Amino acid sequence: MAATEAQEAEVIASLPSAADETPATEEVMAAEPGLPEKLLIADTIRTRLTDPALRKGAHADDLAAVEAFYAGHSGPALWVTSAGLTPQAQSIIAEMAEAGDWGLDARAFVVPPASYQPAVAEDQAAAEIAVSLAILKYARQARGGRANPASLSSLIDQTAPLRDPTTVLTEISATDTPDTYLTGLHPKHQQFEYLRQALLKARANGEAKPQDMNKILINMERWRWMPEDLGSFYVWLNTPEFMMHVVKDGKDIHSEKIVVGKLVYATPVFSADMKNIVFNPEWTVPPTIVRENLLPKLRGGGGGWFSSNTSILKQHGLKVKYNGKPVDASSVDWNKVNLAAISFHQAPGPTNVLGKVKFIYPNKHVVYMHDTIKRDLLKKTVRAEGHNCPRVDNPGTVAAVLLAEDKGWPKAKVDQLLDKGYDASISLDHPIPVHTTYFTAVADADGKVTTYADIYKLDGIVAKAVLGKGDAVPAVAQTAPVPPRKPASESLAASTP
């Protein structure tokens, strides 16, 4: 069943019995025996939509969509006739009962029992509304709407790709297979399907621990927050994995180790389009490093990354600009200067902290991927070090892969740019999507799950928002794996619009 017995009882209780029928309604039905049922029901639905019991727990946008849909609906009820639930409603309710197979909780969808038969028009209208609201709730949850991801952490800069609820009602009412429509609302990314199959497999063998099941569910939810279309050619950085991947037509064509930000300077979760690749870049010192590491030295403090007063600028090859114009650092009163007008720059070269290449994908976090002169960091297993910009191993090779795709350049041309030694910014002909993610579990086609450390402590936050206290696996009806839905391609991150 798609709802608990108590919830079903609540739905049924909200439906008036024949004894509650008002004389006025009886008079209308008696006075107009030829009145089409579809007109009477449509009018009754609009009246019943004001019932607080039916509106309880529904999303405001879903309520508005139901109201708008039935305000313009003059046909018969879609899901409930005077004889009971329509075949379409039966298939919808049956699919909702299997919501656990998709990582949702079947108990969330409160609908009439399959055997329900309305006693009067008001019963029929209330049941019709209940089914429509359950459809919209399922659609919202399938698209990642159980929680607003951006509200969970300042590190998560994502918006769930929700489907317009009015569109959902219009589309599902027009199809002969509404159950298929519902399952089609879930992400089509192949990794989502792999995780789903891993969930079914783990549940079938009965050996998985609740925390392992929850790990899968948490990461399935994260896929719901991803863009529907990742792009046919894109860069995928997975922070807990400490890896980046170049994906073309759903296949991983190149991978490299990366260093990500440590907890206090965590790398955020977001998607943006790469516009430029800069060879031998100049480094503009980020505000956080200026504030926390540089200014204490310039003002005479001790400790930190830099050593002593303005001599540290020379040591690291840093130049100072005031309102964009070069100034002598020794002439600046560092205790009184307007910091908003000051910037620090490091010329290209062997000591430049950005190394030989940086990859620009404009975003509000001012995060970009770049090379590093601290090669020892890439030898570590746990590579959460320093600030939030990802540092990549073999950036020249990554640049060659990207520019071969974007411009058809041979690697020799990229090598020439690297060897010239001066700042050269190459604009891409076609923006390349960059997805910086936080997946702590991935699965393969055989259902084998690989987990990664929750370095930023985000799993518990997502679990609490999506699974309640995170200590219970959603109720499910099916106990064995089902054949996987045909994926868009063979990549772990495959996607179709």
ABEGO torsion letter per residue (X at the ends): XABBAAAAAAAAAABBBAAABBAAAAAAAAABAABBAAAAAAAAAAAAAABAAAABGBBAAAAAAAAAAAAABABBBAABBAAEBBAAAAAAAAAAAAAAAAGBBAAABBBBBAABBBABAAAAAAAAAAAAAAAAAAAAAAAGAABBAAAABAABBBBBBBBBAAAAAAAAAABABAAAAAAAABBABAAAAAAAAAAAAAAAAGABBAAAAAAAAAAAAAAAABBABAEABBBBBBAAAGBBBBBBGGBBABBBBBBBBBAAABBBBBBBBBABBBBGBBBBBBAAAAAAAAAAAAAGBBEEABABEAAAAAAAGBBBBBGGBBBBAAABBAAABBAAABBBBBBBEAABAAEABBBBBBBAAGBBBBBBABAAAAABABBBBEBABBBBBGAAAAAAAAAAAAAGBBAAAAAAAAAAGBBBBBBBABBBBBBBBBBABBBBAAGBBBBBBBAAGAAAAAAAAAAEAGABBBBBABABBBBBBBBABABAABBBX
